[in-house]
Amino acid sequence: MPPSLPFAICRLAPGDMALMDALLIVFGEAFDDAETYGAARPGRAYLERLLGGDQFIALAAVKGGAVVGGLAAYELHKFERERSEIYIYDLAVAEPHRRQGVATALIEELKNIAAARGAYVIFVQADHGDDPAIALYTKLGTREDVLHFDIAVE
């Protein structure tokens, strides 16, 4: 049996608004983008609907009552087969808690969720130059070099 972790991994549900708010703050600080994660935050009803749905997965690493890291992912149902993929959209750990196994524990919990849902793969993107993220994902998965394009809606 693995040693117990100094933090707990919590899967967020509709009633977990305080944890969701704290998770958004962690993302904003970790990505140095407080504007995106805080300026136009969705209302409670929207977040509860998102957390209660079957396509969005939010995990928080909690230590001493504080959110120290988290993960936001989406389940993508495939059309060519009865299966799904899980896409990690955001994963961040607060600066003082990095290199303590938080990100790995979050991904391990997501793997459990993915297996329970019958997903066949989890995938994630990393930016060039984000060496800690690249090292983490290399340790846990197989690297594919792809091109990413943003297509404007308007």
Secondary structure, DSSP 4 states (H G I P E B T S, - for coil): -PPPPSSEEEE--TT-HHHHHHHHHHHHHHTT-HHHHHTTPPPHHHHHHHHHSSSEEEEEEEETTEEEEEEEEEEEE-SSSS-EEEEEEEEEE-GGGTTSSHHHHHHHHHHHHHHHHTEEEEEE---TT-HHHHHHHHHHS-------------
